[in-house]
Amino acid sequence: MPEINGVLVNTDCIHFRGDLPCKPNKEEGYRCEGCPVYTPIQKRVLIIKLGAIGDVIRTTPLVRKIREEYPDAKITWLTHTPAILPKYAVDEILKFDLAAILYLQSTSFDVLYNLDKDKEACALHDSIRAEEKYGYRMENGGAFPSNKLANHKYLTGVFDDISLSNQKSYVEEIFEICGWQFKGEEYIFDNHEEKGYNWPFDKTHPLIGLNTGCGDRWTTRLWSDEKWVELIKLLQQEHYNVVLLGGEQEDARNKTLSSLTGATYLGYFKLEQFINLMYQMDVIVTQVTMAMHISIALQKQLVLMNNIFNPYEFELYNRGYIVQPEKECACFYRGTCKFGVSCMEDLPPAKVLHHVKLCLPQSKPGMLTV
């Protein structure tokens, strides 16, 4: 190990910072010479998963596997959304920017997992030094499998017919890309319960959270206000407490639904508080959107409304159901409906209610209902 003016500096320690005192030095006064918590880094691992918040959340089970295989690994994660990653689980969380890129290109890793097909992610895969590389690289200006382990996931992304026939969940596929078999590893996520948020809920009856939006990209997923009103009234007839969930984009809709039904709507919140609000629910009803990923990460009972995506893509960990319209959707991965009116309107509220009831303690949830 290097010495500076006769002072030992363990640069290979998991706690080493280089620009600031390490935590053991700051809190306990330890120096590298004889440090009782000196932990040599076993593997330097880089995960590139830039993605949207939901995609980052559903990649976190991989961290559990890495920790199992390499208990003293230093895990670095590069992403567009660093705030969503729990700091207790990932050693170094970097926001994708020029400073992070320069740092990574001057560092060596033992293992690199690039799980994005974005051109910038693939370019980084090719430009960062690592003994082993998995995921996607550049080929003729586009993404291509780094090795054969990524072949299956790659093909489902470039050919609709292969994607439609796929029966592996996203989590299974990313484990496969990295050379492992998925064995039910859970998400790693913070419910923010320790922050002491106060919610005015009567918990003598089940709390059913309804996430009413789905973003702008895949509007074929949307359910009409009329359907939401019908579902709310059915839930209320069962004496369930209905709570409307969403962000700023859903604010006007949720206010309207609340005024028409009396369902509870507390407004929209910053992400940490929204996550904790969802944590209070007994069952969450949502379409395929960020709230779905948060629900799964919080280990909530979930009724997932789906039409345009392959239902096998979603790993619910035996905590809920996927419900789909009565007729088969003809708009696979399309943002607008070919027929003008989304088939989601053919999903009866009574069917959603039935599966909400199955999610409650007197029933045992399964995996899939179509």
Secondary structure, DSSP 8 states (H G I E B T S, - for coil): --EETTEE--TTBTT--SSS--HHHHHH---STT-TT--B-S-EEEEE--S-HHHHHTTTHHHHHHHHH-TT-EEEEEES-GGGS-TTT-SEEEESSHHHHHHHHTSEEEEEEE---SHHHHHHHHHSEEEEEEEEEEETTEEEESSGGGHHHHHHHH-HHHHHH----HHHHHHHHTT-------------GGG-------TTS-EEEEE----SS-GGG---HHHHHHHHHHHHHTT-EEEEE--GGGHHHHHHHHHHH--B------HHHHHHHHHT-SEEEEESSHHHHHHHHTT-EEEEE-SSS-GGG---TTSEEEE--SS--S-TT-SS-TTSS-GGGGS-HHHHHHHHHHHSTTS---S---
